[in-house]
């Protein structure tokens, strides 16, 4: 029955991949009931959790987990297939799943030099999907992390048989993020010249920082609406007048907090209304060497639901491997909002007689989560907007 369900889901994903750039923003509801993905407490009798690829269209691949635990396991095995020596990671992050701030802050450890994929613990236990992925990955040990194979962040979950290094649970998200930053700085040998700051109370604006941290090595540090926590202030001082980029509008990070941050570095805010639009603004953003600057075709993109913040941490390694690219957000599982459609149209690849399709550039999208996170019809619409498209060059 599970095989039949997967085959039906695959059919749903492929149907309706046509369409045009001027289609309405609301996706057509799927003609069959959504297919529930594998949860973090479930694991197949044989093989890795989720498998790869599970659901795909010609321009998208879905990591179809029912929760972030399963999504992280699937992403880890996509970025590190572990079927050969060189495709195994040196270390794996094991982050506490019950606090969303932990996974997002830990994502910077997916950057150079450690480049660790992220898995989740559930309290002090190891979910089946995590265990299966860890056993498949068999990390070799990171010299930059003292030879550790597993970096536990905010959890004491036992990982027998693996050498570990620990970033213990802290009294606040700010304290834990500062501790992660210290480990990344020590591993890299120098503090980064740029830092991303977000509200520890507004996950929807912080989510895009995870993929950027994994790609760039720029840490994510926390503030609150009340001010800059002392742990964040101390961490920023180690970066010595770093460029500070604040994700989110004034109702998430007030101007008074911006002013306080200004005493610790040069501050710039990246915001454009709601979380989905802010993620688009971050994907477009460029300031010297900082920012994705994805304003043209030929990129990888990652899509997640704003209501599943830990999916951003689970997906972070996809921004640092393969078709590197930013995280984009949907607010409704069944709707691809018009601003996001317009952005995808802006960067849609094209070809003409002078540059045929086989010599063009291509976009690819990773869809994170099962259909409760993103409907198959929305994936089909994304697939259409990522497709290389014939254009009229105007030549006679």
NUMI-383102 format. One record per residue (C-alpha): residue number from 1; residue in one letter; x, y, z. Coordinates in steps of 0.25 Angstrom, whole numbers. Example, Ala and Ser with C-alpha at 12.3 -4.5 7.8 and 13.67 -1.06 7.14 Angstrom:
<pts>
{pt 1, 'A', {49, -18, 31}}
{pt 2, 'S', {55, -4, 29}}
</pts>
This chain:
<pts>
{pt 1, 'X', {0, 0, 0}}
{pt 2, 'X', {11, 10, 3}}
{pt 3, 'X', {17, 7, -11}}
{pt 4, 'X', {4, 10, -17}}
{pt 5, 'X', {3, 23, -9}}
{pt 6, 'X', {16, 27, -14}}
{pt 7, 'X', {13, 24, -28}}
{pt 8, 'X', {0, 32, -27}}
{pt 9, 'X', {7, 44, -21}}
{pt 10, 'X', {17, 43, -33}}
{pt 11, 'X', {6, 44, -43}}
{pt 12, 'X', {0, 56, -35}}
{pt 13, 'X', {13, 63, -36}}
{pt 14, 'X', {15, 62, -51}}
{pt 15, 'X', {0, 65, -55}}
{pt 16, 'X', {-2, 80, -58}}
{pt 17, 'X', {12, 84, -61}}
{pt 18, 'X', {8, 93, -72}}
{pt 19, 'X', {3, 107, -70}}
{pt 20, 'X', {8, 120, -74}}
{pt 21, 'X', {14, 132, -67}}
{pt 22, 'X', {1, 140, -65}}
{pt 23, 'X', {-7, 129, -58}}
{pt 24, 'X', {-14, 133, -45}}
{pt 25, 'X', {-6, 132, -32}}
{pt 26, 'X', {-16, 122, -26}}
{pt 27, 'X', {-12, 108, -29}}
{pt 28, 'X', {-22, 98, -33}}
{pt 29, 'X', {-26, 88, -22}}
{pt 30, 'X', {-20, 74, -24}}
{pt 31, 'X', {-30, 64, -30}}
{pt 32, 'X', {-26, 54, -20}}
{pt 33, 'X', {-24, 54, -5}}
{pt 34, 'X', {-10, 59, 0}}
{pt 35, 'X', {0, 48, 2}}
{pt 36, 'X', {5, 48, 16}}
{pt 37, 'X', {20, 47, 17}}
{pt 38, 'X', {29, 39, 26}}
{pt 39, 'X', {31, 44, 40}}
{pt 40, 'X', {43, 45, 49}}
{pt 41, 'X', {39, 33, 57}}
{pt 42, 'X', {37, 24, 45}}
{pt 43, 'X', {48, 17, 37}}
{pt 44, 'X', {47, 7, 25}}
{pt 45, 'X', {50, -7, 28}}
{pt 46, 'X', {62, -6, 19}}
{pt 47, 'X', {69, 6, 12}}
{pt 48, 'X', {71, 20, 17}}
{pt 49, 'X', {59, 29, 22}}
{pt 50, 'X', {51, 35, 11}}
{pt 51, 'X', {60, 30, 0}}
{pt 52, 'X', {65, 39, -12}}
{pt 53, 'X', {59, 44, -20}}
{pt 54, 'X', {45, 42, -14}}
{pt 55, 'X', {36, 51, -22}}
{pt 56, 'X', {41, 59, -34}}
{pt 57, 'X', {37, 67, -46}}
{pt 58, 'X', {46, 71, -57}}
{pt 59, 'X', {51, 83, -50}}
{pt 60, 'X', {48, 80, -35}}
{pt 61, 'X', {52, 70, -25}}
{pt 62, 'X', {43, 68, -12}}
{pt 63, 'X', {48, 64, 1}}
{pt 64, 'X', {35, 59, 6}}
{pt 65, 'X', {36, 58, 21}}
{pt 66, 'X', {24, 60, 30}}
{pt 67, 'X', {33, 67, 40}}
{pt 68, 'X', {47, 74, 41}}
{pt 69, 'X', {53, 62, 47}}
{pt 70, 'X', {50, 53, 34}}
{pt 71, 'X', {54, 65, 25}}
{pt 72, 'X', {67, 67, 31}}
{pt 73, 'X', {70, 52, 30}}
{pt 74, 'X', {66, 52, 15}}
{pt 75, 'X', {74, 65, 12}}
{pt 76, 'X', {87, 60, 19}}
{pt 77, 'X', {86, 47, 10}}
{pt 78, 'X', {84, 56, -2}}
{pt 79, 'X', {96, 64, 1}}
{pt 80, 'X', {105, 53, 6}}
{pt 81, 'X', {100, 40, -1}}
{pt 82, 'X', {111, 32, 7}}
{pt 83, 'X', {112, 21, -4}}
{pt 84, 'X', {127, 24, -6}}
{pt 85, 'X', {138, 29, 3}}
{pt 86, 'X', {138, 44, -2}}
{pt 87, 'X', {123, 45, -1}}
{pt 88, 'X', {123, 43, 14}}
{pt 89, 'X', {123, 56, 23}}
{pt 90, 'X', {134, 58, 33}}
{pt 91, 'X', {124, 61, 44}}
{pt 92, 'X', {109, 62, 46}}
{pt 93, 'X', {101, 73, 54}}
{pt 94, 'X', {91, 67, 64}}
{pt 95, 'X', {82, 78, 68}}
{pt 96, 'X', {71, 79, 78}}
{pt 97, 'X', {58, 79, 70}}
{pt 98, 'X', {49, 84, 81}}
{pt 99, 'X', {54, 99, 80}}
{pt 100, 'X', {54, 105, 66}}
{pt 101, 'X', {65, 115, 69}}
{pt 102, 'X', {75, 103, 72}}
{pt 103, 'X', {74, 97, 58}}
{pt 104, 'X', {75, 111, 51}}
{pt 105, 'X', {87, 115, 59}}
{pt 106, 'X', {94, 102, 57}}
{pt 107, 'X', {93, 103, 42}}
{pt 108, 'X', {106, 111, 41}}
{pt 109, 'X', {113, 98, 44}}
{pt 110, 'X', {109, 93, 31}}
{pt 111, 'X', {118, 103, 25}}
{pt 112, 'X', {133, 102, 22}}
{pt 113, 'X', {142, 97, 28}}
{pt 114, 'X', {133, 86, 36}}
{pt 115, 'X', {122, 85, 25}}
{pt 116, 'X', {114, 76, 34}}
{pt 117, 'X', {100, 72, 30}}
{pt 118, 'X', {89, 74, 41}}
{pt 119, 'X', {81, 64, 48}}
{pt 120, 'X', {71, 65, 59}}
{pt 121, 'X', {70, 59, 73}}
{pt 122, 'X', {56, 59, 80}}
{pt 123, 'X', {60, 63, 94}}
{pt 124, 'X', {70, 53, 99}}
{pt 125, 'X', {66, 42, 89}}
{pt 126, 'X', {70, 39, 75}}
{pt 127, 'X', {58, 38, 65}}
{pt 128, 'X', {58, 26, 56}}
{pt 129, 'X', {60, 34, 44}}
{pt 130, 'X', {72, 41, 50}}
{pt 131, 'X', {78, 28, 54}}
{pt 132, 'X', {77, 22, 41}}
{pt 133, 'X', {83, 34, 34}}
{pt 134, 'X', {94, 35, 44}}
{pt 135, 'X', {97, 20, 42}}
{pt 136, 'X', {97, 22, 27}}
{pt 137, 'X', {106, 35, 27}}
{pt 138, 'X', {117, 29, 36}}
{pt 139, 'X', {124, 42, 38}}
{pt 140, 'X', {139, 41, 37}}
{pt 141, 'X', {143, 51, 48}}
{pt 142, 'X', {146, 66, 46}}
{pt 143, 'X', {160, 71, 50}}
{pt 144, 'X', {154, 85, 51}}
{pt 145, 'X', {145, 80, 61}}
{pt 146, 'X', {155, 73, 69}}
{pt 147, 'X', {153, 60, 62}}
{pt 148, 'X', {138, 59, 66}}
{pt 149, 'X', {129, 51, 57}}
{pt 150, 'X', {116, 57, 63}}
{pt 151, 'X', {114, 71, 68}}
{pt 152, 'X', {103, 71, 78}}
{pt 153, 'X', {96, 85, 79}}
{pt 154, 'X', {86, 87, 91}}
{pt 155, 'X', {84, 72, 93}}
{pt 156, 'X', {90, 60, 101}}
{pt 157, 'X', {84, 50, 93}}
{pt 158, 'X', {94, 38, 93}}
{pt 159, 'X', {101, 34, 80}}
{pt 160, 'X', {109, 22, 84}}
{pt 161, 'X', {121, 18, 76}}
{pt 162, 'X', {123, 33, 71}}
{pt 163, 'X', {133, 43, 76}}
{pt 164, 'X', {125, 55, 80}}
{pt 165, 'X', {128, 70, 83}}
{pt 166, 'X', {116, 77, 91}}
{pt 167, 'X', {110, 91, 91}}
{pt 168, 'X', {101, 89, 103}}
{pt 169, 'X', {87, 95, 104}}
{pt 170, 'X', {88, 109, 109}}
{pt 171, 'X', {79, 118, 117}}
{pt 172, 'X', {75, 126, 105}}
{pt 173, 'X', {75, 125, 89}}
{pt 174, 'X', {85, 136, 89}}
{pt 175, 'X', {95, 129, 98}}
{pt 176, 'X', {94, 116, 90}}
{pt 177, 'X', {96, 124, 77}}
{pt 178, 'X', {108, 131, 83}}
{pt 179, 'X', {114, 117, 86}}
{pt 180, 'X', {112, 112, 72}}
{pt 181, 'X', {118, 124, 67}}
{pt 182, 'X', {131, 122, 76}}
{pt 183, 'X', {132, 107, 70}}
{pt 184, 'X', {131, 112, 56}}
{pt 185, 'X', {141, 123, 58}}
{pt 186, 'X', {151, 114, 64}}
{pt 187, 'X', {149, 104, 53}}
{pt 188, 'X', {150, 114, 42}}
{pt 189, 'X', {162, 121, 49}}
{pt 190, 'X', {156, 135, 49}}
{pt 191, 'X', {143, 142, 51}}
{pt 192, 'X', {135, 145, 39}}
{pt 193, 'X', {134, 159, 35}}
{pt 194, 'X', {118, 159, 33}}
{pt 195, 'X', {108, 154, 43}}
{pt 196, 'X', {93, 152, 41}}
{pt 197, 'X', {83, 156, 53}}
{pt 198, 'X', {69, 153, 54}}
{pt 199, 'X', {58, 153, 65}}
{pt 200, 'X', {58, 140, 74}}
{pt 201, 'X', {43, 142, 75}}
{pt 202, 'X', {40, 143, 60}}
{pt 203, 'X', {44, 130, 53}}
{pt 204, 'X', {38, 134, 40}}
{pt 205, 'X', {48, 145, 37}}
{pt 206, 'X', {60, 137, 43}}
{pt 207, 'X', {58, 124, 34}}
{pt 208, 'X', {65, 129, 21}}
{pt 209, 'X', {78, 132, 30}}
{pt 210, 'X', {80, 117, 31}}
{pt 211, 'X', {83, 114, 17}}
{pt 212, 'X', {92, 127, 16}}
{pt 213, 'X', {99, 123, 29}}
{pt 214, 'X', {102, 109, 23}}
{pt 215, 'X', {107, 115, 10}}
{pt 216, 'X', {115, 127, 15}}
{pt 217, 'X', {119, 123, 29}}
{pt 218, 'X', {113, 136, 34}}
{pt 219, 'X', {106, 133, 48}}
{pt 220, 'X', {92, 135, 52}}
{pt 221, 'X', {91, 143, 65}}
{pt 222, 'X', {79, 147, 73}}
{pt 223, 'X', {72, 159, 78}}
{pt 224, 'X', {59, 162, 84}}
{pt 225, 'X', {49, 173, 83}}
{pt 226, 'X', {54, 178, 96}}
{pt 227, 'X', {69, 179, 92}}
{pt 228, 'X', {82, 172, 89}}
{pt 229, 'X', {85, 161, 99}}
{pt 230, 'X', {98, 162, 106}}
{pt 231, 'X', {103, 149, 99}}
{pt 232, 'X', {100, 154, 85}}
{pt 233, 'X', {107, 167, 89}}
{pt 234, 'X', {119, 159, 93}}
{pt 235, 'X', {119, 151, 81}}
{pt 236, 'X', {118, 163, 72}}
{pt 237, 'X', {130, 169, 78}}
{pt 238, 'X', {138, 157, 74}}
{pt 239, 'X', {135, 160, 60}}
{pt 240, 'X', {141, 174, 61}}
{pt 241, 'X', {132, 184, 54}}
{pt 242, 'X', {126, 174, 45}}
{pt 243, 'X', {115, 177, 35}}
{pt 244, 'X', {102, 174, 42}}
{pt 245, 'X', {90, 170, 34}}
{pt 246, 'X', {77, 170, 41}}
{pt 247, 'X', {66, 161, 35}}
{pt 248, 'X', {52, 166, 37}}
{pt 249, 'X', {43, 178, 38}}
{pt 250, 'X', {42, 188, 50}}
{pt 251, 'X', {31, 180, 57}}
{pt 252, 'X', {41, 169, 58}}
{pt 253, 'X', {54, 177, 61}}
{pt 254, 'X', {50, 191, 66}}
{pt 255, 'X', {59, 203, 62}}
{pt 256, 'X', {63, 204, 76}}
{pt 257, 'X', {70, 190, 75}}
{pt 258, 'X', {76, 195, 61}}
{pt 259, 'X', {82, 207, 68}}
{pt 260, 'X', {88, 198, 79}}
{pt 261, 'X', {94, 189, 69}}
{pt 262, 'X', {100, 201, 62}}
{pt 263, 'X', {109, 203, 73}}
{pt 264, 'X', {115, 189, 70}}
{pt 265, 'X', {117, 190, 55}}
{pt 266, 'X', {110, 195, 42}}
{pt 267, 'X', {96, 191, 42}}
{pt 268, 'X', {87, 189, 29}}
{pt 269, 'X', {73, 184, 30}}
{pt 270, 'X', {67, 174, 20}}
{pt 271, 'X', {52, 174, 20}}
{pt 272, 'X', {40, 175, 10}}
{pt 273, 'X', {27, 173, 17}}
{pt 274, 'X', {23, 159, 21}}
{pt 275, 'X', {33, 147, 23}}
{pt 276, 'X', {31, 142, 8}}
{pt 277, 'X', {34, 156, 2}}
{pt 278, 'X', {46, 158, 12}}
{pt 279, 'X', {52, 144, 7}}
{pt 280, 'X', {50, 149, -7}}
{pt 281, 'X', {57, 162, -4}}
{pt 282, 'X', {69, 154, 3}}
{pt 283, 'X', {70, 145, -9}}
{pt 284, 'X', {72, 158, -18}}
{pt 285, 'X', {81, 165, -8}}
{pt 286, 'X', {95, 168, -11}}
{pt 287, 'X', {105, 177, -3}}
{pt 288, 'X', {119, 175, -7}}
{pt 289, 'X', {122, 160, -4}}
{pt 290, 'X', {110, 159, 4}}
{pt 291, 'X', {97, 153, -1}}
{pt 292, 'X', {91, 143, -11}}
{pt 293, 'X', {89, 153, -22}}
{pt 294, 'X', {80, 143, -29}}
{pt 295, 'X', {74, 153, -40}}
{pt 296, 'X', {77, 145, -52}}
{pt 297, 'X', {75, 130, -57}}
{pt 298, 'X', {83, 118, -54}}
{pt 299, 'X', {82, 116, -39}}
{pt 300, 'X', {77, 106, -29}}
{pt 301, 'X', {65, 110, -20}}
{pt 302, 'X', {60, 104, -8}}
{pt 303, 'X', {45, 105, -4}}
{pt 304, 'X', {39, 103, 10}}
{pt 305, 'X', {26, 106, 18}}
{pt 306, 'X', {27, 118, 27}}
{pt 307, 'X', {20, 110, 38}}
{pt 308, 'X', {31, 100, 39}}
{pt 309, 'X', {43, 108, 43}}
{pt 310, 'X', {52, 95, 46}}
{pt 311, 'X', {50, 91, 32}}
{pt 312, 'X', {59, 103, 29}}
{pt 313, 'X', {70, 97, 37}}
{pt 314, 'X', {68, 83, 31}}
{pt 315, 'X', {69, 89, 17}}
{pt 316, 'X', {81, 98, 20}}
{pt 317, 'X', {92, 88, 14}}
{pt 318, 'X', {84, 89, 1}}
{pt 319, 'X', {89, 104, 0}}
{pt 320, 'X', {103, 100, 2}}
{pt 321, 'X', {104, 88, -8}}
{pt 322, 'X', {100, 85, -22}}
{pt 323, 'X', {92, 96, -28}}
{pt 324, 'X', {95, 106, -17}}
{pt 325, 'X', {83, 115, -15}}
{pt 326, 'X', {74, 123, -5}}
{pt 327, 'X', {62, 119, 3}}
{pt 328, 'X', {49, 124, -2}}
{pt 329, 'X', {36, 123, 6}}
{pt 330, 'X', {21, 120, 4}}
{pt 331, 'X', {11, 125, 14}}
{pt 332, 'X', {0, 115, 10}}
{pt 333, 'X', {2, 101, 6}}
{pt 334, 'X', {-8, 102, -5}}
{pt 335, 'X', {-4, 115, -11}}
{pt 336, 'X', {8, 121, -19}}
{pt 337, 'X', {7, 136, -16}}
{pt 338, 'X', {8, 146, -27}}
{pt 339, 'X', {20, 152, -22}}
{pt 340, 'X', {28, 139, -22}}
{pt 341, 'X', {22, 135, -36}}
{pt 342, 'X', {27, 149, -41}}
{pt 343, 'X', {41, 147, -35}}
{pt 344, 'X', {42, 133, -42}}
{pt 345, 'X', {38, 139, -55}}
{pt 346, 'X', {49, 150, -53}}
{pt 347, 'X', {59, 139, -52}}
{pt 348, 'X', {53, 129, -62}}
{pt 349, 'X', {63, 123, -72}}
{pt 350, 'X', {61, 126, -87}}
{pt 351, 'X', {67, 122, -100}}
{pt 352, 'X', {66, 126, -115}}
{pt 353, 'X', {73, 122, -128}}
{pt 354, 'X', {86, 128, -124}}
{pt 355, 'X', {86, 121, -110}}
{pt 356, 'X', {79, 108, -112}}
{pt 357, 'X', {73, 101, -99}}
{pt 358, 'X', {84, 91, -99}}
{pt 359, 'X', {94, 102, -97}}
{pt 360, 'X', {85, 110, -87}}
{pt 361, 'X', {85, 111, -72}}
{pt 362, 'X', {75, 104, -63}}
{pt 363, 'X', {68, 106, -50}}
{pt 364, 'X', {65, 95, -40}}
{pt 365, 'X', {56, 95, -28}}
{pt 366, 'X', {56, 87, -15}}
{pt 367, 'X', {43, 85, -9}}
{pt 368, 'X', {43, 83, 6}}
{pt 369, 'X', {33, 75, 13}}
{pt 370, 'X', {21, 67, 9}}
{pt 371, 'X', {8, 72, 4}}
{pt 372, 'X', {4, 78, 17}}
{pt 373, 'X', {15, 88, 15}}
{pt 374, 'X', {14, 90, 0}}
{pt 375, 'X', {3, 84, -9}}
{pt 376, 'X', {6, 76, -21}}
{pt 377, 'X', {-1, 87, -30}}
{pt 378, 'X', {8, 98, -24}}
{pt 379, 'X', {21, 89, -27}}
{pt 380, 'X', {15, 87, -42}}
{pt 381, 'X', {14, 102, -43}}
{pt 382, 'X', {28, 104, -38}}
{pt 383, 'X', {33, 94, -48}}
{pt 384, 'X', {27, 102, -59}}
{pt 385, 'X', {33, 115, -54}}
{pt 386, 'X', {47, 108, -53}}
{pt 387, 'X', {46, 102, -67}}
{pt 388, 'X', {55, 108, -78}}
{pt 389, 'X', {46, 116, -88}}
{pt 390, 'X', {47, 120, -102}}
{pt 391, 'X', {48, 135, -104}}
{pt 392, 'X', {47, 144, -116}}
{pt 393, 'X', {61, 150, -119}}
{pt 394, 'X', {55, 160, -128}}
{pt 395, 'X', {64, 156, -140}}
{pt 396, 'X', {57, 156, -154}}
</pts>
